[in-house]
């Protein structure tokens, strides 16, 4: 779960920005 969150976190800021 943590590993999947880590990848999403890196993509979230890129998509949000």
C-alpha positions in Angstrom: 0.0 0.0 0.0 2.8 2.4 0.9 4.6 1.7 -2.4 1.5 2.4 -4.4 0.9 5.7 -2.5 4.5 6.8 -3.1 4.1 6.5 -6.8 0.7 8.3 -6.8 2.1 11.1 -4.7 4.8 11.8 -7.3 2.1 11.8 -10.0 -0.4 13.8 -8.0 1.7 17.0 -7.8 2.6 16.7 -11.5 -1.1 16.5 -12.5 -2.3 19.0 -9.9 0.4 21.6 -11.0 
